Amino acid sequence: MIKAEWFFWLVGGVFLAMAAQMLADRTNPRRYGTAAFWGLLGAGFVYSTWVTDKKAPAEPLGAAVLVMICLAGFGFTGRGTARTATPAQRAADAARFGNRLFVPALTIPAVALVCAVGVKRLHAGGGPVLEKGSETILGLGIGAVVALAVAMVMLREKRISVPLHAGRSILETAGWVMLLPQLLATLGAIFSVAGVGDQVRRIATAVLPDGSVFLAVVVYCVGMFLFTVVMGNGFAAFPVMTAAVGWPVLVQQAHGSAPGVMAVGMLAGFCGTLVTPMAANYNMVPAALLELTDRYGPIKAQLPTAFILLACNIGIMSVFAV
């Protein structure tokens, strides 16, 4: 059986290999801090296996996160010059292959879909081929490996160090913001365990006047928007605001449509994704990879759209969901 932990080990091994490249790159004036930052992340992916199995304490992982925060926060990370294809070579490949360059990228979702739908039903040796419940993430990992092989064959690249250097260049360009989705997912779990949703529900119940459905809709949608701005992820904000207002007020008291309330509530949260630097994968990482002069340029451009869509979602929920 192919286990999800193998995928995490592979991710950790890739980070460790890239950290070794960073350490050897003398063009990076902060190579030691950069290598330490990404090396600790790679080691964490491997060490977490024993933490999950209760065979090792979790405290070293917490200490590693604090060290990584200090390395990034105090400017000990930097960017070197990766030994990869030159701009001229990339331009020549683009002219030669054209739209076929998208084939490796499209291979990842295609393989992931096959694994999640088809391979999950296969059995060997009396058990499933893929670990039960992890078919999607394993499909993503297998798809990435297959896509790498397809790209290397298509471009006739025989050295595995070249894609490693290219990936390392992306890590150094984007920097620590690449890790914000992981950290924000953890923040959402902390909010849930801490009972933030219950506290917001008590406040909303005390403030909202009886029978004011429209005001409850506004509180729910705006709350989803604001919590998403804080946590950078609508999925992290959803359990907090749904437990506070969406389910007890709009569904149970106002007898609204649960699917409609939940779906439009998520869309209201996504409006917050457009205007927050905490949503690094949407706003900060693209700005860094495109080397924009204004790192907050995507957010500024998306502000009008976000507020217009938020108002539309409030109207849609009021008319069709409650």
Order of alpha helices (4+ residues) and beta strands (2+ residues): alpha-alpha-alpha-alpha-alpha-beta-beta-alpha-alpha-alpha-alpha-alpha-alpha-alpha-alpha-alpha
